[in-house]
Amino acid sequence: MSQENVEVVRTLIEQWNAGDRDLERSAEYVDPEIELESPLSSLAGEPYRGYAGIERWMRDLDEPFVEWAINVDEVRHVRETVVATVTINARGRASGAPLEFAASVFDFGSDHRLIRAHIYPDVEEALKAVGLEE
């Protein structure tokens, strides 16, 4: 795992926080066959797949949340993945209730493009998924 993949994750988070969610501009970082699992995936019963799936995920976020920002604590490579320990601050559109998620695991292809992402509700769960305990 290279530092390059860590930098890709940091770049994608920076773009997200800046409001840049245009997948065409992120194509050099994100594989067209990307797969994303998030707490919202359980509602759909399957991961979001491809650019169309990521666009659907973003629409699914826009519907219930008025705000969604990612604060990075740490981004590091672990074995064949990159683990980002983050706080995702979201606020419900209807309720105004705050919501927090804590970690994501990213897998990359040989071309250093993101092929799989999994957003976990807590750090321990993400670390366990990559074979580590905090």
C-alpha positions as CSV (number, residue, x, y, z in Angstrom):
1,M,0.0,0.0,0.0
2,S,1.4,3.3,-0.9
3,Q,1.3,6.8,0.4
4,E,-0.3,7.6,-2.9
5,N,-3.6,5.9,-1.8
6,V,-3.6,7.8,1.5
7,E,-3.3,11.0,-0.5
8,V,-6.2,10.0,-2.7
9,V,-8.4,9.5,0.3
10,R,-7.4,12.9,1.7
11,T,-8.0,14.5,-1.7
12,L,-11.5,13.0,-2.0
13,I,-12.4,14.1,1.5
14,E,-11.2,17.6,0.8
15,Q,-13.3,17.7,-2.4
16,W,-16.3,16.5,-0.6
17,N,-16.0,19.1,2.1
18,A,-15.5,21.8,-0.5
19,G,-18.8,20.8,-2.1
20,D,-17.2,19.2,-5.2
21,R,-19.2,16.0,-5.8
22,D,-18.7,15.8,-9.5
23,L,-17.6,12.3,-10.3
24,E,-16.2,13.2,-13.7
25,R,-13.6,15.4,-11.9
26,S,-12.9,12.6,-9.5
27,A,-12.5,9.9,-12.2
28,E,-8.7,9.8,-11.8
29,Y,-9.3,8.8,-8.2
30,V,-12.5,6.7,-8.4
31,D,-12.9,3.5,-10.5
32,P,-16.1,3.4,-12.6
33,E,-17.0,0.1,-10.9
34,I,-16.7,1.5,-7.3
35,E,-18.7,-0.2,-4.6
36,L,-19.8,1.7,-1.5
37,E,-21.3,0.3,1.7
38,S,-22.6,2.8,4.2
39,P,-25.2,2.8,6.9
40,L,-27.6,3.8,4.2
41,S,-26.8,0.6,2.2
42,S,-28.8,-1.4,4.7
43,L,-31.9,0.5,3.6
44,A,-31.3,-0.5,0.0
45,G,-30.2,-4.0,0.9
46,E,-27.1,-3.9,-1.1
47,P,-24.0,-1.7,-1.7
48,Y,-24.1,1.3,-4.0
49,R,-22.3,0.4,-7.3
50,G,-20.7,2.4,-10.0
51,Y,-20.9,6.1,-10.6
52,A,-24.7,5.8,-10.9
53,G,-24.7,4.2,-7.5
54,I,-22.6,6.9,-5.9
55,E,-24.8,9.5,-7.4
56,R,-27.8,7.7,-5.9
57,W,-26.0,7.6,-2.5
58,M,-25.4,11.3,-2.7
59,R,-29.1,11.9,-3.4
60,D,-30.0,9.6,-0.6
61,L,-27.8,11.8,1.7
62,D,-29.3,15.0,0.4
63,E,-32.8,13.9,1.2
64,P,-32.5,13.3,5.0
65,F,-29.5,15.5,5.8
66,V,-29.2,19.2,5.6
67,E,-25.5,19.1,6.5
68,W,-22.7,16.5,6.0
69,A,-19.1,17.3,6.7
70,I,-16.1,15.1,7.2
71,N,-13.5,16.0,9.9
72,V,-10.3,13.9,9.5
73,D,-8.5,12.6,12.6
74,E,-6.1,10.2,10.8
75,V,-5.7,8.5,7.4
76,R,-3.3,5.6,7.3
77,H,-2.6,2.5,5.3
78,V,-3.2,-0.9,6.9
79,R,-2.2,-4.0,5.0
80,E,-4.0,-3.7,1.7
81,T,-6.4,-0.9,2.6
82,V,-6.5,2.7,3.8
83,V,-8.4,3.4,7.0
84,A,-9.6,6.9,7.7
85,T,-10.6,7.7,11.2
86,V,-13.0,10.6,10.8
87,T,-16.0,12.2,12.4
88,I,-18.8,12.6,9.9
89,N,-21.0,15.4,11.2
90,A,-24.5,15.2,9.8
91,R,-27.7,17.0,10.8
92,G,-31.1,15.7,9.9
93,R,-33.2,17.8,7.6
94,A,-36.5,17.3,9.3
95,S,-35.4,16.7,12.9
96,G,-32.3,18.8,13.1
97,A,-30.8,15.9,15.1
98,P,-27.0,15.5,14.9
99,L,-25.6,12.2,13.7
100,E,-22.0,11.0,13.7
101,F,-20.1,8.2,12.0
102,A,-16.5,7.5,12.8
103,A,-14.4,5.5,10.3
104,S,-14.1,4.3,6.7
105,V,-12.1,1.6,5.0
106,F,-11.0,2.1,1.4
107,D,-9.7,-0.5,-1.1
108,F,-7.7,0.5,-4.2
109,G,-7.0,-1.1,-7.6
110,S,-3.5,-1.4,-9.0
111,D,-4.0,1.9,-10.7
112,H,-4.5,3.7,-7.3
113,R,-8.2,4.3,-8.0
114,L,-10.7,3.7,-5.3
115,I,-12.6,0.5,-6.0
116,R,-14.4,-0.1,-2.6
117,A,-15.4,2.1,0.3
118,H,-17.1,1.1,3.5
119,I,-18.3,3.7,6.0
120,Y,-18.6,2.3,9.6
121,P,-20.5,3.8,12.5
122,D,-17.5,3.4,14.9
123,V,-13.7,3.1,14.8
124,E,-13.6,-0.3,16.5
125,E,-15.8,-1.8,13.9
126,A,-13.6,-0.5,11.0
127,L,-10.4,-1.6,12.7
128,K,-11.9,-5.1,13.3
129,A,-12.8,-5.2,9.6
130,V,-9.1,-4.8,8.6
131,G,-7.9,-7.2,11.3
132,L,-6.9,-4.7,13.9
133,E,-8.2,-3.8,17.4
134,E,-7.7,-0.4,18.8
